[in-house]
Amino acid sequence: MESNAYICDTGSALDPDTPVFLNEPDSERFDCKFLCGNPLKTGRACARKPSQPDTHHPTCHLVPQICLREFFNQYLIIRLLENIAE
């Protein structure tokens, strides 16, 4: 999910404090998999609002559908390639 953060940039001029999804190292550091579960199942991922300091723990936020579709497509391709390689 984190590798697709560029797709999930939901920043808005109407709400400059829109949550920003964490990158992979930060996601692992804050144990987001435990916190939010699998984004494909829960529809949620770790994010932090721009107004929060970097030391503030992230919280779970709903992931926009376009982000979930792209994440699913990339995950599916990786799984297919793994099966072909076996």
Beta strands, then each sheet from edge to edge (+ up, - down):
strand 1: 20-21
strand 2: 44-48
strand 3: 59-62
sheet 1: 1+ 2- 3+
end
